[in-house]
Amino acid sequence: SAVARSIVATDGYAGLYRGLTPTLCAVAPFLGIQQACYDSVKRLSLDAGLTPSVPLFMGCSMTAGALAQTVVYPLDLIRRRVQMCAAGGGAASASALADATWLASLRNVFAQEGTRGAFAGITPTYAKVIPSVMITKTVADSLIAYGDKHGWRD
């Protein structure tokens, strides 16, 4: 497309991967935190006497998705800002991203904008992530429970 050609012409092929490092550094922790939180909340709920059910799975997954996204959100923010600055649409963020590394940029965001700035825009992200995690985890656990009930693991 014209956008890809423009990026390659301006920044070379490396420009197509701008923001990849913070993205990769956010994916593994997100998945790890999400799974650990989900398993812990579900185990606590079951130990408290709750019956495995779709509402239980949904509640556990909502909690897990929200917690995991909150932890990794600043990295996602840096990724988006790096990509927007590269596209010429992020002049307001340019000073925070002046350093060459994403980690230095993250430190600058916290220093210049505080915690509030590092989590700016998290609400729409919750609206995307929480339903996604909820559906994935609920369907997975429902299928596992169904399979256990019908002897699929035997």
Buried (B, 14 or more C-beta within 10 A) or exposed (E): EEEEEEBEEEEEEEBEEBBBBBBEBBEEEBEEBBEEBBEEBBEEBEEEEBEBBEEBBBBBBBBBBBBBBBBBBBBBBBBBBBBBBBBEEBEEBEEBBEEEEBBBBBEBBEEEBEEEBBBEEBEEBBEEBBBEBBEBBBEEBBEBBEEEEEEEEE
